[in-house]
Amino acid sequence: MKKIGIISLGLIGGSIFKCLSKKGYDICACTRNLEAVESAKNYTDEVSDNISIVKDCDVIFVCSPMSKTVEMLDKLENIVSEKTIVADVCSLKEFVTQKKRPYIFIGSHPMAGTENSGFEASDSNLFKGAKWVLTPDKSVKQDEINTLSSIIKDTGAEIIITEAKEHDKAAALISHMPMLVAQALMKTALENKGDNNLTLKLAASGFRDMTRLALSNTRMAEDMVTLNSKNITEALIELMENARSLLNDDYASQIKDIKHERKNMYNSEGKNISN
């Protein structure tokens, strides 16, 4: 069985770590969070704040914050061998796939998460039933993709392979732009809360669900908006055009079709079942 290394034990890295540990993988981890180091030692003794701990791993998941990922990928160039498979977990792919690496690099993005962060929030079942995107370039061999895919499938995720550019456009539409809209909705409500906080007092489950993404990790949110601003702007323009279309055209007919598509998009557990 391949030896797996994980760099950074936040929500995503911690969840991969816990899941693969339970699956019996030979696993080690690097994190600068000393509390996470101690907690992770409940799973394995091979946990350190020194990145050299991953030097002998066959496959490494780099789960650092997006703004630190390229720096971490650069550091690995002087640590691992040319046969090592390295995958990131960033929610954007073009910016991490531009440079040719001396090891086997495969861009990846697990489409899973919560508004919480840190190792204590990680969950071994986080990826069960989730989509996990891979964006390998043409230099990556099929058997290398298969090696990474087989490990990811052990988390319960479903593999989707696409190009980095197409991934980033899709991510803007279904993740980054909705987060910005949730933040803008919350900001608008706060600026128009009225006498005696009436607007906020009346906000119930609909507003709660619509603004959940406003709770996103602030560092992650800043990275997404900064690095994917062009795609997010284009998505916002299309959103406004569709909102105007709904108001100006046959609203009843349109929302009937929209409701049907949305109803069949997720299963009873909330997992995306789109083909």
C-alpha positions in Angstrom: 0.0 0.0 0.0 1.2 3.5 -0.9 2.6 5.8 1.9 0.5 9.0 2.0 1.7 12.4 3.2 -0.6 15.2 4.2 0.6 18.8 4.5 -1.6 21.0 6.8 -4.4 19.5 9.0 -7.2 21.9 8.6 -10.8 20.9 7.6 -9.8 19.3 4.3 -6.4 18.0 5.3 -7.6 16.7 8.6 -10.6 15.0 7.0 -8.3 13.2 4.4 -5.9 12.3 7.3 -8.7 10.8 9.5 -10.4 9.0 6.6 -7.2 7.4 5.2 -6.0 6.5 8.7 -9.2 4.6 9.3 -8.8 2.8 6.0 -5.4 1.5 7.1 -3.1 3.5 4.9 0.5 4.1 6.0 0.2 7.9 6.7 2.1 10.8 7.9 1.3 14.5 8.3 3.0 17.9 8.6 1.3 20.9 10.2 2.5 24.0 12.0 -0.4 23.9 14.3 1.0 22.3 17.4 -2.4 21.5 18.9 -3.2 19.6 15.7 0.1 17.8 15.9 -0.9 16.5 19.3 -4.4 15.6 18.3 -3.2 13.8 15.1 -0.9 11.6 17.2 -4.0 9.7 18.3 -3.9 8.3 14.8 -0.2 8.0 14.1 3.2 8.9 15.6 4.3 10.2 12.2 3.1 13.8 12.7 5.5 16.8 12.7 5.8 20.5 12.1 8.7 19.7 9.8 7.9 19.2 6.1 10.8 16.8 5.7 8.5 14.1 7.3 6.8 13.6 3.9 10.1 13.0 1.9 9.6 9.3 1.5 5.9 9.4 0.7 4.5 8.0 -2.6 1.5 10.4 -2.7 1.2 13.8 -1.0 -1.8 15.9 -0.5 -1.0 19.6 -0.1 -3.9 21.1 1.9 -2.4 24.5 2.8 -4.5 27.7 2.5 -4.7 28.7 -1.1 -2.4 31.7 -0.7 0.3 29.4 0.7 -0.1 26.4 -1.7 2.3 27.5 -4.4 5.0 28.2 -1.8 4.5 24.7 -0.4 4.6 23.1 -3.8 7.9 25.0 -4.4 9.3 23.7 -1.1 8.5 20.1 -2.1 10.7 20.4 -5.2 13.8 20.1 -2.9 12.3 17.3 -0.7 10.6 14.6 -2.8 11.6 12.4 -5.7 10.5 12.8 -9.3 8.3 9.7 -8.9 6.2 11.3 -6.1 2.6 12.1 -6.9 1.6 15.5 -5.4 -1.9 16.8 -5.4 -3.3 20.1 -4.0 -6.9 20.7 -2.8 -7.4 24.3 -3.8 -10.8 25.5 -5.1 -9.0 27.1 -8.0 -6.8 25.2 -10.5 -5.3 27.4 -13.2 -2.9 29.2 -10.8 -1.4 26.0 -9.4 -1.0 24.2 -12.7 1.0 26.8 -14.6 4.4 25.7 -13.5 6.1 22.5 -14.5 7.2 20.6 -11.4 10.1 18.1 -11.0 7.6 15.6 -9.4 4.2 14.3 -10.7 1.7 17.1 -10.0 -2.0 16.6 -10.3 -4.4 19.5 -9.6 -7.3 18.4 -7.5 -10.3 19.9 -5.7 -12.6 18.0 -3.4 -16.1 19.5 -3.7 -16.8 19.2 0.0 -16.6 21.4 3.1 -18.4 23.2 5.8 -18.4 26.7 7.2 -16.1 25.4 10.0 -12.4 25.2 10.0 -9.5 23.5 11.8 -8.5 19.9 12.6 -11.2 19.7 15.3 -13.9 20.4 12.6 -12.5 17.7 10.2 -14.6 14.6 9.6 -13.5 11.2 8.2 -16.9 11.1 6.3 -16.6 14.5 4.8 -16.0 13.3 1.2 -18.6 10.4 1.2 -20.7 10.9 -1.9 -19.0 14.1 -2.9 -17.4 15.0 -6.2 -13.6 15.3 -6.4 -12.2 17.1 -9.4 -8.8 16.2 -11.0 -7.1 18.5 -13.5 -4.0 16.6 -14.7 -2.0 18.1 -17.6 -1.0 16.1 -20.6 2.3 15.0 -19.1 0.7 13.0 -16.4 0.4 9.3 -17.3 -2.9 7.3 -16.9 -1.4 4.9 -14.3 -0.4 8.0 -12.2 -4.0 9.3 -12.4 -5.3 5.9 -11.5 -3.0 5.7 -8.4 -4.3 9.0 -7.1 -7.9 8.2 -8.1 -7.9 4.9 -6.2 -6.8 6.6 -3.0 -9.4 9.3 -3.4 -12.1 6.8 -4.1 -11.3 5.2 -0.7 -12.7 8.5 0.9 -16.0 7.7 -0.7 -15.7 10.5 -3.3 -16.5 10.3 -7.0 -13.8 11.4 -9.5 -14.4 14.0 -12.2 -11.6 14.8 -14.6 -11.6 18.1 -16.5 -9.3 21.0 -17.5 -8.2 23.6 -15.0 -9.7 26.5 -16.9 -13.1 24.9 -17.2 -13.0 24.0 -13.5 -12.4 27.6 -12.5 -15.3 28.8 -14.5 -17.6 26.2 -12.9 -16.3 27.0 -9.4 -17.2 30.6 -9.9 -20.7 29.8 -10.8 -21.5 27.2 -8.1 -19.2 28.2 -5.2 -17.4 31.5 -5.3 -20.2 33.7 -6.7 -22.8 32.2 -4.4 -20.5 33.0 -1.4 -20.1 36.6 -2.5 -23.9 36.8 -3.0 -24.5 35.5 0.5 -22.0 38.0 1.9 -23.7 40.8 -0.1 -27.2 39.7 1.1 -26.0 39.8 4.7 -24.4 43.2 4.2 -27.6 44.6 2.6 -29.8 43.3 5.5 -27.4 44.8 8.0 -27.5 48.2 6.3 -31.3 48.1 6.1 -32.2 46.5 9.4 -34.7 49.2 10.2 -36.1 50.4 13.5 -35.5 48.1 16.4 -33.6 45.6 14.1 -36.9 44.6 12.5 -35.3 43.1 9.3 -32.9 40.8 11.4 -35.6 39.9 13.8 -37.9 38.6 11.0 -35.1 36.6 9.3 -36.0 32.9 9.5 -34.8 29.7 7.9 -34.8 31.0 4.3 -32.5 33.8 5.2 -30.4 31.5 7.4 -29.9 29.0 4.5 -29.2 31.7 1.9 -26.5 33.4 4.0 -24.7 30.2 5.3 -21.8 30.8 2.9 -21.3 34.2 4.6 -19.7 32.1 7.4 -16.9 30.9 5.0 -13.4 31.0 6.3 -12.3 34.6 5.7 -8.8 33.8 4.4 -10.1 31.2 2.0 -12.9 33.7 0.9 -10.3 36.4 0.2 -8.1 34.0 -1.8 -11.1 32.8 -3.9 -12.3 36.3 -4.7 -8.9 37.6 -5.5 -7.7 34.8 -7.7 -11.0 34.1 -9.5 -12.3 37.7 -9.8 -12.8 37.6 -13.6 -14.9 34.5 -13.6 -16.9 35.7 -10.6 -17.6 39.0 -12.2 -18.9 37.2 -15.4 -21.0 34.9 -13.2 -22.5 37.9 -11.3 -23.4 39.6 -14.6 -25.2 36.5 -15.8 -27.0 36.1 -12.5 -28.4 39.6 -12.8 -29.5 39.0 -16.4 -31.3 35.9 -15.3 -32.9 37.7 -12.4 -34.2 40.4 -14.8 -35.4 37.6 -17.1 -37.4 36.0 -14.4 -39.1 39.3 -13.5 -39.8 40.3 -17.1 -40.8 37.1 -18.8 -43.1 34.1 -17.9 -42.2 33.9 -14.3 -44.6 31.0 -13.3 -43.4 28.8 -16.2 -39.7 29.5 -15.6 -39.7 28.8 -11.8 -41.7 25.5 -12.4 -38.9 24.2 -14.6 -36.2 25.6 -12.2 -37.9 23.9 -9.2 -38.0 20.5 -11.1 -34.3 20.7 -11.9 -33.3 21.7 -8.4 -35.5 19.0 -6.9 -33.7 16.2 -8.9 -30.2 17.6 -8.3 -29.6 16.2 -4.8 -30.6 13.1 -2.9 -32.3 12.9 0.5 -28.9 13.2 2.2 -28.1 16.4 0.4 -25.5 14.8 -2.0 -25.2 16.0 -5.6 -26.4 13.1 -7.9 -26.1 15.0 -11.2 -24.6 13.0 -14.0 
